[in-house]
């Protein structure tokens, strides 16, 4: 298996690592493709691998008595398996592939060994985990205080950021699960956004038309977490 080269990867965390830290991980990194709806992490089960996302999105999902609801998203800016950075190998949450995924997979033990050896790696990945915590906090705020339309606008923006294309493959059924609402509510909200010229809805997909309008609707639920990521992960 060819080792990945740091200047050839897309994942922002891998690109931000020092050359020495990347070299620690490179021998154990393996490129994998994971299909839609695959589970990368199961609740309270040992996490076998960290996944540094190259393409696609992973949803971090809380399983509740009322069903699943998304609490965070990970794309090419991050990694799936944040509990490993914090010294534990399990979480009560599920990691669900939301869009066909290409990732660099790293065995949990290899990551933990590298973290034990390198303060710079611990610092970088620790700052990423902090940015993820901020994102989860803003998701709680959005789910508590915003209308379904505003929550949908925020979710489309976050997905658009990570996929970096205007056409998003999203069914109303999947959106309802991610937002923790009933499917008719998503259908109505989609019609509102389309009627306002923000998106164009097609069967199984949403096309982003006007980001500025989406950002206005999402308000301060979108933006602060993204700015915090850039602050924490800015190159020195």
N, CA, C and O of each residue as an XYZ file, in Angstrom:
944
protein
N       0.836     -1.196      0.000
C       0.000      0.000      0.000
C       0.872      1.247      0.000
O       1.770      1.377      0.832
N       0.611      2.176     -0.937
C       1.369      3.411     -0.998
C       0.987      4.321      0.159
O      -0.190      4.473      0.488
N       1.999      4.921      0.767
C       1.719      5.865      1.841
C       1.227      7.180      1.251
O       1.755      7.636      0.237
N       0.220      7.797      1.873
C      -0.227      9.099      1.370
C       0.844     10.159      1.603
O       1.598     10.097      2.573
N       0.896     11.114      0.711
C       1.812     12.243      0.865
C       1.022     13.431      1.399
O      -0.125     13.646      1.010
N       1.632     14.195      2.282
C       0.902     15.258      2.960
C       0.377     16.303      1.979
O      -0.727     16.817      2.155
N       1.150     16.617      0.961
C       0.686     17.628      0.007
C      -0.332     17.073     -0.984
O      -0.829     17.804     -1.840
N      -0.645     15.782     -0.871
C      -1.617     15.172     -1.764
C      -2.957     14.881     -1.123
O      -3.874     14.400     -1.789
N      -3.085     15.172      0.186
C      -4.350     14.910      0.873
C      -5.183     16.182      0.891
O      -4.655     17.290      0.790
N      -6.494     16.006      1.021
C      -7.416     17.143      1.069
C      -7.801     17.488      2.501
O      -8.110     18.643      2.792
N      -7.791     16.518      3.389
C      -8.231     16.728      4.763
C      -7.417     17.841      5.418
O      -6.186     17.814      5.410
N      -8.119     18.811      5.981
C      -7.428     19.998      6.510
C      -6.593     19.697      7.744
O      -5.539     20.304      7.931
N      -7.038     18.779      8.585
C      -6.244     18.448      9.770
C      -4.921     17.802      9.377
O      -3.873     18.139      9.927
N      -4.971     16.882      8.435
C      -3.739     16.232      7.992
C      -2.790     17.240      7.347
O      -1.574     17.153      7.517
N      -3.347     18.192      6.612
C      -2.503     19.199      5.962
C      -1.910     20.176      6.970
O      -0.838     20.734      6.734
N      -2.605     20.391      8.105
C      -2.117     21.318      9.120
C      -1.068     20.699     10.050
O      -0.376     21.419     10.770
N      -0.952     19.387     10.037
C       0.034     18.731     10.909
C       1.457     19.117     10.523
O       1.744     19.426      9.366
N       2.340     19.093     11.517
C       3.755     19.248     11.191
C       4.183     18.053     10.338
O       3.578     16.986     10.438
N       5.205     18.206      9.509
C       5.683     17.058      8.725
C       6.020     15.849      9.588
O       5.776     14.712      9.185
N       6.582     16.085     10.777
C       6.922     14.965     11.667
C       5.664     14.248     12.153
O       5.628     13.019     12.213
N       4.629     15.022     12.500
C       3.399     14.395     12.984
C       2.707     13.621     11.867
O       2.200     12.521     12.086
N       2.690     14.199     10.671
C       2.085     13.467      9.557
C       2.856     12.177      9.296
O       2.258     11.143      9.001
N       4.166     12.237      9.402
C       4.988     11.046      9.162
C       4.710      9.962     10.207
O       4.824      8.773      9.910
N       4.350     10.363     11.418
C       3.996      9.369     12.442
C       2.766      8.565     12.030
O       2.679      7.362     12.274
N       1.815      9.263     11.397
C       0.542      8.628     11.065
C       0.543      7.940      9.704
O      -0.163      6.951      9.505
N       1.328      8.456      8.777
C       1.241      8.021      7.378
C       1.341      6.511      7.175
O       0.579      5.970      6.373
N       2.246      5.799      7.863
C       2.347      4.357      7.597
C       1.063      3.582      7.903
O       0.833      2.512      7.339
N       0.228      4.121      8.797
C      -0.990      3.398      9.197
C      -2.250      3.932      8.524
O      -3.332      3.383      8.730
N      -2.133      4.993      7.723
C      -3.298      5.567      7.052
C      -3.692      4.724      5.840
O      -2.840      4.309      5.053
N      -4.980      4.481      5.704
C      -5.501      3.672      4.604
C      -6.704      4.368      3.988
O      -7.634      4.749      4.699
N      -6.692      4.535      2.683
C      -7.824      5.156      2.001
C      -8.983      4.173      1.903
O      -8.819      3.041      1.449
N     -10.165      4.630      2.339
C     -11.363      3.777      2.289
C     -12.513      4.562      1.681
O     -12.579      5.785      1.806
N     -13.412      3.853      1.027
C     -14.667      4.419      0.533
C     -15.799      3.788      1.326
O     -15.861      2.568      1.478
N     -16.693      4.630      1.829
C     -17.774      4.154      2.695
C     -19.103      4.648      2.126
O     -19.249      5.845      1.876
N     -20.072      3.761      1.915
C     -21.328      4.164      1.283
C     -22.266      4.911      2.226
O     -22.118      4.878      3.448
N     -23.229      5.581      1.615
C     -24.277      6.301      2.340
C     -24.959      5.388      3.352
O     -25.223      4.215      3.086
N     -25.239      5.973      4.539
C     -25.956      5.328      5.649
C     -25.108      4.315      6.431
O     -25.603      3.724      7.390
N     -23.851      4.104      6.046
C     -22.988      3.208      6.823
C     -22.703      3.840      8.189
O     -22.584      5.059      8.312
N     -22.596      2.986      9.210
C     -22.289      3.466     10.556
C     -20.803      3.296     10.832
O     -20.279      2.183     10.792
N     -20.130      4.405     11.113
C     -18.696      4.359     11.439
C     -18.475      4.123     12.927
O     -17.498      3.487     13.322
N     -19.381      4.633     13.745
C     -19.284      4.473     15.196
C     -20.651      4.077     15.713
O     -21.658      4.692     15.361
N     -20.688      3.052     16.547
C     -21.921      2.599     17.188
C     -21.927      3.047     18.646
O     -20.869      3.109     19.271
N     -23.093      3.360     19.197
C     -23.151      3.834     20.582
C     -22.533      2.846     21.565
O     -22.872      1.663     21.590
N     -21.610      3.375     22.380
C     -20.988      2.638     23.482
C     -20.215      1.394     23.028
O     -19.911      0.515     23.834
N     -19.900      1.330     21.729
C     -19.034      0.273     21.214
C     -17.632      0.834     21.015
O     -17.485      2.011     20.685
N     -16.589      0.008     21.212
C     -15.235      0.512     21.013
C     -15.043      1.110     19.614
O     -15.477      0.527     18.620
N     -14.402      2.257     19.548
C     -14.107      2.918     18.279
C     -12.825      2.308     17.730
O     -11.755      2.462     18.318
N     -12.935      1.625     16.616
C     -11.782      0.904     16.062
C     -10.860      1.806     15.260
O      -9.653      1.571     15.200
N     -11.429      2.845     14.638
C     -10.641      3.696     13.746
C     -11.055      5.157     13.877
O     -12.198      5.468     14.212
N     -10.112      6.035     13.608
C     -10.415      7.432     13.312
C     -10.477      7.565     11.802
O      -9.724      6.905     11.085
N     -11.372      8.417     11.313
C     -11.506      8.652      9.885
C     -11.257     10.131      9.594
O     -12.010     10.991     10.049
N     -10.205     10.422      8.839
C      -9.926     11.776      8.380
C     -10.603     11.932      7.023
O     -10.181     11.331      6.035
N     -11.653     12.741      6.984
C     -12.518     12.809      5.809
C     -11.813     13.537      4.664
O     -11.246     14.614      4.848
N     -11.860     12.931      3.492
C     -11.367     13.548      2.266
C     -12.524     14.097      1.439
O     -12.448     15.212      0.925
N     -13.588     13.319      1.311
C     -14.784     13.737      0.587
C     -15.998     13.169      1.318
O     -15.946     12.081      1.892
N     -17.102     13.940      1.282
C     -18.329     13.461      1.907
C     -18.528     14.044      3.292
O     -17.788     14.925      3.728
N     -19.542     13.534      3.977
C     -19.926     14.054      5.290
C     -20.319     12.904      6.213
O     -20.931     11.922      5.793
N     -19.947     13.058      7.482
C     -20.390     12.152      8.536
C     -21.256     12.958      9.508
O     -20.864     14.041      9.944
N     -22.426     12.428      9.843
C     -23.292     13.045     10.843
C     -23.054     12.393     12.200
O     -23.008     11.168     12.313
N     -22.905     13.213     13.211
C     -22.847     12.736     14.590
C     -24.265     12.810     15.136
O     -24.869     13.883     15.161
N     -24.791     11.688     15.569
C     -26.218     11.564     15.837
C     -26.471     11.071     17.254
O     -25.830     10.128     17.719
N     -27.412     11.718     17.937
C     -27.867     11.249     19.243
C     -29.109     10.391     19.045
O     -30.043     10.787     18.349
N     -29.112      9.217     19.660
C     -30.275      8.327     19.607
C     -31.135      8.602     20.835
O     -30.688      8.427     21.968
N     -32.370      9.032     20.602
C     -33.271      9.380     21.698
C     -34.519      8.490     21.631
O     -34.702      7.736     20.675
N     -35.359      8.586     22.640
C     -36.603      7.822     22.643
C     -37.520      8.238     21.499
O     -38.361      7.458     21.053
N     -37.352      9.474     21.028
C     -38.185      9.983     19.938
C     -37.559      9.759     18.575
O     -38.154     10.115     17.557
N     -36.364      9.172     18.537
C     -35.681      8.938     17.266
C     -34.309      9.576     17.249
O     -33.826     10.079     18.263
N     -33.694      9.547     16.088
C     -32.350     10.114     15.944
C     -32.417     11.593     15.603
O     -33.330     12.053     14.917
N     -31.412     12.338     16.107
C     -31.286     13.743     15.746
C     -29.804     14.065     15.628
O     -28.989     13.647     16.451
N     -29.479     14.810     14.593
C     -28.079     15.168     14.364
C     -27.622     16.233     15.357
O     -28.341     17.195     15.626
N     -26.419     16.047     15.897
C     -25.856     17.037     16.814
C     -24.587     17.672     16.265
O     -24.115     18.672     16.805
N     -24.027     17.106     15.199
C     -22.820     17.674     14.614
C     -22.520     17.042     13.271
O     -23.013     15.960     12.954
N     -21.700     17.732     12.481
C     -21.302     17.194     11.178
C     -19.789     17.314     11.025
O     -19.153     18.224     11.556
N     -19.242     16.364     10.280
C     -17.800     16.334     10.009
C     -17.608     16.162      8.513
O     -18.196     15.270      7.901
N     -16.787     17.016      7.930
C     -16.421     16.897      6.525
C     -14.913     16.909      6.374
O     -14.188     16.456      7.260
N     -14.449     17.424      5.259
C     -13.014     17.386      4.986
C     -12.205     18.273      5.929
O     -10.976     18.221      5.943
N     -12.911     19.090      6.716
C     -12.215     19.930      7.689
C     -11.823     19.169      8.949
O     -11.073     19.692      9.774
N     -12.320     17.935      9.115
C     -12.136     17.298     10.408
C     -11.947     15.796     10.373
O     -11.572     15.212      9.356
N     -12.218     15.196     11.507
C     -12.058     13.752     11.669
C     -13.246     13.197     12.435
O     -13.850     13.885     13.258
N     -13.564     11.967     12.159
C     -14.579     11.228     12.892
C     -13.852     10.299     13.856
O     -13.026      9.485     13.444
N     -14.166     10.426     15.134
C     -13.474      9.653     16.160
C     -12.873     10.554     17.217
O     -11.877     10.202     17.848
N     -13.481     11.731     17.414
C     -12.965     12.709     18.375
C     -12.791     12.155     19.784
O     -11.861     12.585     20.467
N     -13.633     11.218     20.275
C     -13.407     10.696     21.623
C     -12.005     10.112     21.823
O     -11.469     10.139     22.930
N     -11.417      9.584     20.744
C     -10.069      9.018     20.858
C      -9.055     10.082     21.270
O      -8.090      9.790     21.977
N      -9.279     11.303     20.828
C      -8.367     12.398     21.187
C      -8.488     12.731     22.675
O      -7.539     13.213     23.293
N      -9.663     12.468     23.237
C      -9.924     12.799     24.637
C      -9.587     11.649     25.592
O      -9.805     11.754     26.799
N      -9.056     10.558     25.045
C      -8.599      9.467     25.894
C      -9.615      8.394     26.173
O      -9.433      7.595     27.092
N     -10.705      8.354     25.386
C     -11.692      7.298     25.564
C     -11.969      6.647     24.220
O     -11.749      7.256     23.173
N     -12.452      5.410     24.247
C     -12.641      4.684     22.990
C     -14.115      4.444     22.669
O     -14.440      3.601     21.832
N     -15.014      5.190     23.338
C     -16.427      4.992     23.029
C     -17.239      6.242     23.359
O     -16.781      7.131     24.078
N     -18.444      6.286     22.820
C     -19.331      7.431     22.964
C     -20.775      6.936     22.906
O     -21.031      5.893     22.304
N     -21.718      7.647     23.508
C     -23.117      7.244     23.384
C     -23.726      7.606     22.030
O     -24.872      7.251     21.756
N     -22.977      8.303     21.186
C     -23.512      8.790     19.921
C     -23.133      7.880     18.757
O     -22.216      7.064     18.849
N     -23.865      8.046     17.667
C     -23.643      7.293     16.434
C     -22.972      8.205     15.413
O     -23.263      9.400     15.359
N     -22.077      7.646     14.605
C     -21.500      8.369     13.468
C     -22.024      7.718     12.198
O     -21.724      6.558     11.915
N     -22.808      8.472     11.435
C     -23.540      7.964     10.275
C     -23.069      8.676      9.015
O     -23.027      9.906      8.967
N     -22.713      7.897      7.992
C     -22.289      8.499      6.728
C     -23.498      9.138      6.056
O     -24.486      8.464      5.762
N     -23.410     10.441      5.818
C     -24.513     11.219      5.272
C     -24.387     11.398      3.765
O     -25.387     11.570      3.068
N     -23.146     11.358      3.261
C     -22.878     11.484      1.838
C     -21.703     10.567      1.534
O     -20.737     10.525      2.296
N     -21.777      9.832      0.428
C     -20.735      8.843      0.116
C     -19.357      9.363      0.486
O     -18.962     10.459      0.089
N     -18.635      8.561      1.251
C     -17.450      9.031      1.959
C     -16.174      8.433      1.389
O     -16.102      7.242      1.084
N     -15.170      9.290      1.252
C     -13.791      8.843      1.052
C     -12.999      9.401      2.224
O     -13.052     10.600      2.499
N     -12.267      8.539      2.912
C     -11.544      8.970      4.103
C     -10.220      8.235      4.211
O     -10.023      7.173      3.621
N      -9.326      8.825      4.974
C      -8.098      8.144      5.367
C      -8.331      7.579      6.756
O      -8.474      8.319      7.729
N      -8.366      6.257      6.833
C      -8.693      5.558      8.072
C      -7.417      5.225      8.840
O      -6.417      4.794      8.267
N      -7.484      5.438     10.146
C      -6.322      5.213     11.013
C      -6.751      4.364     12.201
O      -7.708      4.724     12.886
N      -6.075      3.247     12.470
C      -6.430      2.456     13.647
C      -6.350      3.283     14.924
O      -5.453      4.111     15.083
N      -7.283      3.054     15.819
C      -7.348      3.819     17.060
C      -6.036      3.746     17.836
O      -5.580      4.750     18.383
N      -5.434      2.565     17.885
C      -4.201      2.416     18.649
C      -3.071      3.244     18.052
O      -2.260      3.809     18.785
N      -3.014      3.318     16.728
C      -1.970      4.113     16.073
C      -2.130      5.593     16.412
O      -1.142      6.289     16.645
N      -3.374      6.071     16.439
C      -3.610      7.468     16.799
C      -3.237      7.720     18.246
O      -2.579      8.716     18.546
N      -3.642      6.844     19.144
C      -3.358      7.062     20.559
C      -1.865      7.005     20.853
O      -1.367      7.747     21.700
N      -1.156      6.130     20.158
C       0.303      6.072     20.322
C       0.947      7.372     19.868
O       1.819      7.913     20.548
N       0.509      7.878     18.702
C       1.067      9.125     18.186
C       0.753     10.297     19.112
O       1.596     11.168     19.322
N      -0.456     10.319     19.665
C      -0.828     11.392     20.592
C       0.048     11.371     21.841
O       0.424     12.420     22.364
N       0.367     10.172     22.312
C       1.209     10.046     23.500
C       2.637     10.526     23.238
O       3.337     10.948     24.159
N       3.058     10.458     21.987
C       4.433     10.816     21.634
C       4.599     12.282     21.259
O       5.704     12.817     21.353
N       3.524     12.945     20.835
C       3.674     14.267     20.221
C       2.780     15.329     20.837
O       1.563     15.272     20.663
N       3.348     16.302     21.556
C       2.561     17.420     22.077
C       1.927     18.256     20.964
O       0.816     18.758     21.135
N       2.607     18.415     19.837
C       2.046     19.239     18.760
C       0.822     18.576     18.142
O      -0.129     19.260     17.765
N       0.839     17.263     18.036
C      -0.331     16.557     17.512
C      -1.494     16.652     18.499
O      -2.638     16.859     18.096
N      -1.199     16.500     19.799
C      -2.253     16.629     20.817
C      -2.866     18.022     20.770
O      -4.081     18.170     20.898
N      -2.034     19.040     20.589
C      -2.528     20.409     20.547
C      -3.429     20.626     19.336
O      -4.518     21.184     19.472
N      -2.999     20.199     18.169
C      -3.781     20.399     16.955
C      -5.134     19.697     17.048
O      -6.173     20.314     16.814
N      -5.123     18.411     17.390
C      -6.381     17.665     17.423
C      -7.245     18.101     18.600
O      -8.472     18.029     18.522
N      -6.625     18.552     19.688
C      -7.400     19.093     20.806
C      -8.139     20.360     20.408
O      -9.282     20.565     20.816
N      -7.499     21.210     19.618
C      -8.165     22.424     19.148
C      -9.308     22.070     18.205
O     -10.348     22.728     18.209
N      -9.115     21.036     17.402
C     -10.217     20.603     16.537
C     -11.408     20.134     17.371
O     -12.550     20.480     17.069
N     -11.150     19.355     18.409
C     -12.244     18.878     19.262
C     -12.968     20.064     19.895
O     -14.193     20.052     20.015
N     -12.217     21.087     20.298
C     -12.863     22.289     20.852
C     -13.784     22.926     19.821
O     -14.893     23.342     20.158
N     -13.342     23.008     18.570
C     -14.198     23.589     17.529
C     -15.453     22.751     17.325
O     -16.525     23.293     17.054
N     -15.327     21.442     17.453
C     -16.478     20.557     17.305
C     -17.470     20.760     18.453
O     -18.682     20.731     18.244
N     -16.950     20.964     19.659
C     -17.808     21.238     20.815
C     -18.613     22.523     20.592
O     -19.800     22.587     20.914
N     -17.954     23.538     20.041
C     -18.653     24.799     19.751
C     -19.750     24.562     18.716
O     -20.858     25.083     18.849
N     -19.442     23.776     17.688
C     -20.458     23.469     16.675
C     -21.662     22.766     17.300
O     -22.806     23.109     17.003
N     -21.405     21.782     18.164
C     -22.496     21.057     18.818
C     -23.329     22.015     19.671
O     -24.555     21.914     19.712
N     -22.656     22.942     20.350
C     -23.381     23.918     21.155
C     -24.322     24.773     20.322
O     -25.445     25.051     20.743
N     -23.878     25.190     19.149
C     -24.736     25.991     18.282
C     -25.864     25.152     17.682
O     -26.931     25.676     17.364
N     -25.627     23.858     17.531
C     -26.712     22.984     17.070
C     -27.802     22.889     18.129
O     -28.990     22.907     17.807
N     -27.399     22.789     19.385
C     -28.381     22.776     20.488
C     -29.197     24.066     20.462
O     -30.422     24.038     20.578
N     -28.511     25.190     20.308
C     -29.206     26.488     20.231
C     -30.190     26.508     19.064
O     -31.335     26.935     19.215
N     -29.731     26.040     17.889
C     -30.602     26.045     16.711
C     -31.829     25.163     16.931
O     -32.948     25.551     16.598
N     -31.612     23.981     17.490
C     -32.719     23.048     17.692
C     -33.704     23.544     18.743
O     -34.871     23.153     18.735
N     -33.245     24.392     19.636
C     -34.107     24.888     20.715
C     -34.885     26.129     20.316
O     -36.069     26.257     20.629
N     -34.206     27.056     19.614
C     -34.775     28.391     19.427
C     -35.196     28.738     18.002
O     -35.957     29.686     17.812
N     -34.732     28.010     17.010
C     -35.007     28.410     15.633
C     -36.215     27.693     15.047
O     -36.593     26.609     15.491
N     -36.807     28.316     14.049
C     -37.861     27.664     13.285
C     -37.262     26.529     12.458
O     -36.046     26.453     12.280
N     -38.122     25.656     11.959
C     -37.637     24.575     11.095
C     -36.974     25.158      9.848
O     -35.968     24.631      9.375
N     -37.535     26.240      9.319
C     -36.968     26.858      8.115
C     -35.545     27.349      8.374
O     -34.660     27.141      7.544
N     -35.318     27.996      9.515
C     -33.991     28.505      9.838
C     -33.010     27.356     10.099
O     -31.848     27.419      9.699
N     -33.488     26.317     10.769
C     -32.635     25.154     11.019
C     -32.251     24.468      9.717
O     -31.113     24.030      9.547
N     -33.207     24.379      8.802
C     -32.912     23.773      7.505
C     -31.902     24.618      6.739
O     -30.996     24.080      6.103
N     -32.054     25.944      6.798
C     -31.096     26.826      6.123
C     -29.686     26.613      6.675
O     -28.727     26.518      5.910
N     -29.560     26.539      8.000
C     -28.244     26.307      8.614
C     -27.664     24.976      8.169
O     -26.479     24.880      7.848
N     -28.503     23.952      8.151
C     -28.036     22.622      7.798
C     -27.585     22.574      6.342
O     -26.580     21.936      6.025
N     -28.315     23.240      5.462
C     -27.910     23.295      4.049
C     -26.578     24.019      3.913
O     -25.718     23.585      3.147
N     -26.396     25.107      4.639
C     -25.133     25.845      4.580
C     -23.959     24.991      5.048
O     -22.898     24.998      4.423
N     -24.140     24.264      6.134
C     -23.054     23.429      6.657
C     -22.725     22.291      5.690
O     -21.561     21.924      5.526
N     -23.745     21.743      5.061
C     -23.514     20.687      4.079
C     -22.839     21.250      2.834
O     -21.929     20.639      2.275
N     -23.297     22.418      2.410
C     -22.709     23.094      1.247
C     -21.236     23.394      1.483
O     -20.418     23.209      0.583
N     -20.889     23.852      2.677
C     -19.493     24.124      3.018
C     -18.621     22.890      2.820
O     -17.514     22.982      2.291
N     -19.120     21.752      3.243
C     -18.297     20.543      3.279
C     -18.262     19.799      1.947
O     -17.260     19.166      1.614
N     -19.339     19.871      1.196
C     -19.343     19.200     -0.107
C     -18.801     20.105     -1.211
O     -18.309     19.631     -2.234
N     -18.899     21.415     -0.986
C     -18.386     22.421     -1.929
C     -18.945     22.228     -3.340
O     -18.227     22.325     -4.335
N     -20.224     21.956     -3.389
C     -20.936     21.939     -4.662
C     -22.371     22.348     -4.386
O     -22.883     22.160     -3.282
N     -23.017     22.913     -5.410
C     -24.340     23.488     -5.209
C     -25.453     22.451     -5.157
O     -26.482     22.686     -4.524
N     -25.267     21.317     -5.803
C     -26.304     20.295     -5.822
C     -26.045     19.278     -4.724
O     -25.023     18.592     -4.734
N     -26.967     19.182     -3.778
C     -26.827     18.315     -2.616
C     -27.844     17.184     -2.713
O     -29.031     17.422     -2.936
N     -27.369     15.952     -2.545
C     -28.266     14.796     -2.597
C     -28.886     14.617     -1.216
O     -28.240     14.103     -0.304
N     -30.133     15.039     -1.065
C     -30.786     15.053      0.238
C     -32.261     14.713      0.076
O     -32.991     15.438     -0.600
N     -32.701     13.640      0.675
C     -34.127     13.325      0.662
C     -34.814     13.970      1.861
O     -34.174     14.247      2.875
N     -36.108     14.207      1.742
C     -36.865     14.777      2.858
C     -36.861     13.827      4.060
O     -36.848     14.269      5.208
N     -36.872     12.544      3.789
C     -36.842     11.560      4.874
C     -35.557     11.697      5.690
O     -35.582     11.671      6.920
N     -34.431     11.843      4.980
C     -33.141     11.959      5.666
C     -33.047     13.296      6.404
O     -32.555     13.352      7.531
N     -33.518     14.370      5.769
C     -33.510     15.671      6.425
C     -34.348     15.658      7.695
O     -33.955     16.242      8.706
N     -35.497     14.997      7.650
C     -36.353     14.922      8.827
C     -35.632     14.237      9.977
O     -35.737     14.670     11.125
N     -34.893     13.159      9.671
C     -34.155     12.459     10.709
C     -33.040     13.340     11.268
O     -32.842     13.390     12.482
N     -32.315     14.030     10.399
C     -31.199     14.856     10.848
C     -31.671     16.041     11.701
O     -31.014     16.420     12.670
N     -32.818     16.617     11.326
C     -33.321     17.776     12.055
C     -34.213     17.401     13.232
O     -34.565     18.257     14.043
N     -34.582     16.116     13.327
C     -35.417     15.673     14.433
C     -36.843     16.180     14.348
O     -37.464     16.484     15.366
N     -37.364     16.272     13.116
C     -38.738     16.737     12.930
C     -39.475     15.745     12.026
O     -38.878     14.813     11.486
N     -40.773     15.962     11.875
C     -41.551     15.092     11.003
C     -41.339     15.481      9.543
O     -41.057     16.634      9.219
N     -41.483     14.482      8.678
C     -41.230     14.714      7.253
C     -42.099     15.831      6.668
O     -41.585     16.629      5.885
N     -43.399     15.927      7.010
C     -44.192     17.036      6.456
C     -43.630     18.410      6.812
O     -43.744     19.357      6.034
N     -43.018     18.511      8.004
C     -42.409     19.779      8.397
C     -41.244     20.151      7.497
O     -41.076     21.322      7.155
N     -40.429     19.162      7.105
C     -39.316     19.408      6.190
C     -39.846     19.807      4.816
O     -39.313     20.712      4.174
N     -40.903     19.124      4.372
C     -41.487     19.442      3.065
C     -41.967     20.886      3.032
O     -41.705     21.613      2.073
N     -42.672     21.300      4.086
C     -43.163     22.681      4.150
C     -42.006     23.676      4.187
O     -42.031     24.686      3.483
N     -40.989     23.391      5.009
C     -39.836     24.295      5.114
C     -39.092     24.396      3.789
O     -38.631     25.474      3.415
N     -38.975     23.291      3.087
C     -38.309     23.290      1.780
C     -39.060     24.175      0.796
O     -38.450     24.914      0.024
N     -40.387     24.096      0.827
C     -41.194     24.933     -0.057
C     -41.004     26.422      0.274
O     -40.969     27.258     -0.629
N     -40.882     26.750      1.559
C     -40.668     28.139      1.960
C     -39.326     28.647      1.427
O     -39.250     29.744      0.875
N     -38.274     27.848      1.595
C     -36.949     28.263      1.120
C     -36.925     28.379     -0.400
O     -36.285     29.274     -0.951
N     -37.626     27.471     -1.070
C     -37.667     27.527     -2.531
C     -38.457     28.738     -2.995
O     -38.066     29.423     -3.940
N     -39.570     28.996     -2.325
C     -40.389     30.142     -2.696
C     -39.677     31.466     -2.494
O     -39.992     32.451     -3.162
N     -38.715     31.497     -1.575
C     -37.950     32.721     -1.309
C     -36.700     32.826     -2.177
O     -35.921     33.768     -2.030
N     -36.502     31.869     -3.079
C     -35.377     31.925     -4.007
C     -34.045     31.493     -3.422
O     -32.993     31.780     -3.994
N     -34.079     30.798     -2.276
C     -32.830     30.359     -1.648
C     -32.308     29.055     -2.247
O     -31.100     28.870     -2.399
N     -33.224     28.164     -2.581
C     -32.866     26.844     -3.087
C     -33.824     26.473     -4.220
O     -34.852     27.116     -4.433
N     -33.453     25.425     -4.928
C     -34.370     24.771     -5.854
C     -34.449     23.314     -5.423
O     -33.421     22.648     -5.299
N     -35.629     22.825     -5.200
C     -35.820     21.455     -4.731
C     -36.178     20.548     -5.895
O     -37.047     20.865     -6.707
N     -35.499     19.427     -5.959
C     -35.799     18.380     -6.918
C     -35.918     17.071     -6.149
O     -35.498     16.992     -4.995
N     -36.471     16.069     -6.760
C     -36.649     14.793     -6.064
C     -35.296     14.258     -5.595
O     -34.422     13.952     -6.405
N     -35.137     14.151     -4.267
C     -33.920     13.591     -3.697
C     -32.726     14.515     -3.700
O     -31.610     14.085     -3.411
N     -32.943     15.788     -4.024
C     -31.803     16.710     -4.030
C     -32.256     18.147     -3.813
O     -33.413     18.501     -4.041
N     -31.300     18.965     -3.363
C     -31.526     20.387     -3.164
C     -30.393     21.126     -3.856
O     -29.226     20.764     -3.710
N     -30.744     22.166     -4.613
C     -29.745     22.966     -5.309
C     -29.686     24.336     -4.641
O     -30.696     25.033     -4.542
N     -28.488     24.713     -4.184
C     -28.306     26.001     -3.511
C     -28.305     27.106     -4.569
O     -27.538     27.059     -5.531
N     -29.175     28.099     -4.376
C     -29.298     29.211     -5.314
C     -28.729     30.503     -4.742
O     -28.025     31.233     -5.439
N     -29.031     30.790     -3.466
C     -28.635     32.073     -2.873
C     -28.150     31.853     -1.443
O     -28.953     31.768     -0.514
N     -26.838     31.763     -1.273
C     -26.254     31.546      0.061
C     -26.525     32.723      0.992
O     -26.778     32.534      2.182
N     -26.472     33.926      0.453
C     -26.670     35.099      1.316
C     -28.034     35.057      2.000
O     -28.147     35.366      3.186
N     -29.055     34.681      1.262
C     -30.388     34.586      1.855
C     -30.454     33.463      2.891
O     -31.099     33.608      3.930
N     -29.790     32.353      2.606
C     -29.754     31.255      3.574
C     -29.072     31.696      4.867
O     -29.526     31.358      5.960
N     -27.988     32.445      4.740
C     -27.269     32.922      5.924
C     -28.130     33.913      6.716
O     -28.130     33.893      7.947
N     -28.853     34.768      6.015
C     -29.747     35.702      6.717
C     -30.806     34.946      7.516
O     -31.116     35.311      8.650
N     -31.350     33.901      6.924
C     -32.389     33.131      7.608
C     -31.820     32.354      8.795
O     -32.449     32.284      9.850
N     -30.641     31.774      8.628
C     -30.031     30.996      9.709
C     -29.594     31.875     10.876
O     -29.510     31.406     12.011
N     -29.317     33.149     10.598
C     -28.933     34.078     11.659
C     -27.629     33.670     12.335
O     -26.722     33.137     11.695
N     -27.551     33.930     13.651
C     -26.289     33.672     14.343
C     -26.117     32.214     14.749
O     -25.177     31.880     15.470
N     -27.016     31.339     14.293
C     -26.793     29.905     14.495
C     -25.741     29.386     13.511
O     -25.128     28.343     13.741
N     -25.538     30.115     12.424
C     -24.487     29.775     11.456
C     -23.461     30.898     11.448
O     -23.820     32.075     11.423
N     -22.196     30.535     11.468
C     -21.123     31.528     11.396
C     -20.182     31.504     12.583
O     -18.976     31.362     12.382
N     -20.673     31.636     13.830
C     -19.752     31.630     14.971
C     -18.934     30.346     15.098
O     -17.735     30.407     15.366
N     -19.559     29.191     14.911
C     -18.801     27.932     15.011
C     -17.784     27.819     13.895
O     -16.679     27.317     14.103
N     -18.154     28.286     12.701
C     -17.233     28.242     11.568
C     -16.048     29.183     11.797
O     -14.908     28.854     11.470
N     -16.336     30.370     12.370
C     -15.264     31.316     12.681
C     -14.341     30.769     13.762
O     -13.129     30.984     13.721
N     -14.918     30.060     14.729
C     -14.100     29.482     15.801
C     -13.171     28.400     15.256
O     -12.023     28.290     15.688
N     -13.663     27.605     14.312
C     -12.785     26.615     13.673
C     -11.588     27.315     13.019
O     -10.445     26.891     13.196
N     -11.853     28.379     12.270
C     -10.770     29.076     11.583
C      -9.792     29.701     12.570
O      -8.585     29.720     12.332
N     -10.321     30.212     13.683
C      -9.435     30.799     14.699
C      -8.543     29.744     15.333
O      -7.334     29.928     15.474
N      -9.163     28.638     15.710
C      -8.421     27.587     16.407
C      -7.437     26.847     15.517
O      -6.383     26.402     15.970
N      -7.792     26.723     14.250
C      -6.974     25.922     13.344
C      -6.180     26.760     12.358
O      -5.622     26.230     11.397
N      -6.126     28.079     12.591
C      -5.359     28.946     11.692
C      -3.887     28.575     11.761
O      -3.366     28.247     12.827
N      -3.220     28.630     10.608
C      -1.783     28.365     10.593
C      -1.065     29.499     11.292
O      -1.431     30.667     11.162
N      -0.024     29.128     12.042
C       0.776     30.159     12.721
C       1.568     30.964     11.688
O       2.305     31.881     12.054
